[in-house]
Amino acid sequence: MKKSLQVFLGLFGITAIVIASLHIVLGPLAIPGSIPVNATMDSEDRFYATLFAAYGVALLWCIKDIERKSMVVYFLALTFFIGGLARLVSIAAVGLPNTFFIAMTVIELLIPFFMAFTQSRISKKADAQQSAAPDRIASASLRPNAR
């Protein structure tokens, strides 16, 4: 389970960085179904792309010692989920987007549950192993030396 989440976070992090890089380089042209926008919208897209790149870097940072980074993983999952909720607000306000973004909304609302559930299992297992370690040391020191 630990390895699966680490691989997932690695792929997710790299994907976020690649998508962000495309938005920084291409601007709104990187958005499926987009139309030409004014300079303000172009600037906004490129600015927010840097934050998505930072999100990707944070995902990659969580890979090492993942069992000790639960709060960060939960925060990143919550952030992604709230992004999905923001897409629902957009749908309610202005209507359905390109089909690609409808699929992304579903993914953005589901992935965080996978991340949080898996991270919870990993951290509970690590806590159980850490709690058991002092017991093993104590019981080993109480055993008489075999000669």
C-alpha positions in Angstrom: 0.0 0.0 0.0 2.8 2.4 0.9 4.6 1.8 -2.4 1.4 2.2 -4.4 0.7 5.7 -2.8 4.3 6.7 -3.4 4.1 5.7 -7.1 0.8 7.5 -7.4 2.1 10.7 -5.7 5.1 10.6 -8.0 3.1 10.3 -11.2 0.5 12.8 -9.9 3.3 15.3 -9.0 5.1 14.9 -12.3 1.8 15.3 -14.2 0.9 18.5 -12.2 4.4 20.0 -13.0 4.1 19.1 -16.7 0.6 20.6 -17.0 1.7 23.7 -15.1 4.7 24.0 -17.4 2.4 23.8 -20.5 0.3 26.6 -19.0 3.3 28.8 -18.3 4.7 28.3 -21.8 1.5 28.2 -23.8 -0.9 30.2 -21.6 -4.6 29.5 -22.1 -3.8 27.7 -25.4 -3.0 24.7 -23.1 -6.7 24.5 -22.1 -8.8 22.1 -24.1 -11.7 23.9 -25.7 -10.3 27.4 -24.9 -10.8 30.5 -26.9 -8.4 33.5 -27.3 -8.4 35.5 -24.1 -7.3 39.0 -23.1 -4.0 39.8 -21.5 -5.5 39.8 -18.0 -6.9 36.2 -18.3 -3.6 35.1 -19.9 -1.6 36.5 -17.0 -4.0 34.9 -14.5 -3.6 31.5 -16.1 0.2 31.6 -16.2 0.3 32.9 -12.6 -1.9 30.1 -11.2 0.1 27.6 -13.2 3.1 28.3 -11.0 0.9 27.4 -7.9 -0.1 24.1 -9.6 3.6 23.4 -10.3 4.3 24.0 -6.6 1.5 21.6 -5.8 3.3 19.0 -7.9 6.6 19.6 -6.1 4.8 19.2 -2.8 3.4 15.9 -3.9 6.9 14.7 -4.9 8.2 15.9 -1.5 5.7 13.7 0.3 7.1 10.5 -1.3 10.1 10.1 1.0 9.2 9.3 4.6 5.5 9.3 3.6 4.4 7.7 6.8 5.5 10.9 8.6 3.9 13.4 6.2 0.2 12.6 6.8 -0.8 16.1 7.5 0.7 17.4 4.3 -0.8 14.6 2.3 -4.2 15.3 3.8 -3.8 19.0 3.1 -2.9 18.3 -0.5 -5.9 16.0 -0.9 -8.2 18.5 0.6 -6.8 21.2 -1.7 -7.5 19.1 -4.7 -11.0 18.2 -3.5 -11.8 21.9 -3.0 -10.6 22.5 -6.6 -13.1 20.0 -7.7 -15.8 21.8 -5.7 -14.8 25.1 -7.4 -15.4 23.5 -10.7 -18.9 22.6 -9.5 -19.4 26.3 -8.6 -18.4 27.2 -12.2 -20.8 24.7 -13.6 -23.6 26.2 -11.5 -22.6 29.7 -12.4 -21.9 29.5 -16.2 -22.8 26.0 -17.4 -21.0 22.8 -18.4 -17.3 23.1 -19.6 -15.5 21.1 -22.2 -16.1 17.3 -21.7 -12.4 17.0 -20.6 -13.1 19.2 -17.6 -16.3 17.3 -16.7 -14.1 14.2 -16.4 -11.5 16.2 -14.5 -14.2 17.3 -12.0 -15.1 13.7 -11.3 -11.4 12.8 -10.9 -10.7 15.8 -8.6 -13.6 14.8 -6.4 -12.6 11.1 -6.1 -8.7 11.1 -6.0 -8.6 12.9 -2.6 -10.5 10.1 -1.0 -8.1 7.5 -2.3 -5.1 9.7 -1.1 -6.6 10.2 2.4 -7.7 6.6 2.8 -4.3 5.2 1.7 -2.3 7.7 3.8 -4.4 6.8 6.8 -3.7 3.1 6.4 0.1 3.8 6.0 0.3 6.1 9.0 -1.7 3.7 11.2 0.6 0.9 10.3 3.7 3.0 10.9 2.3 4.1 14.3 1.6 0.4 15.3 5.1 -0.6 14.3 6.6 2.2 16.3 4.5 1.4 19.3 5.5 -2.2 19.2 9.3 -1.5 18.9 9.7 -0.4 22.6 7.9 -3.6 23.7 10.2 -5.8 21.7 13.3 -4.0 23.1 12.0 -4.3 26.6 11.1 -8.0 26.4 14.5 -8.8 24.8 16.3 -7.1 27.7 14.4 -9.2 30.2 15.4 -12.5 28.7 18.1 -14.4 30.5 21.3 -14.8 28.5 21.5 -18.3 27.0 24.9 -19.8 27.5 
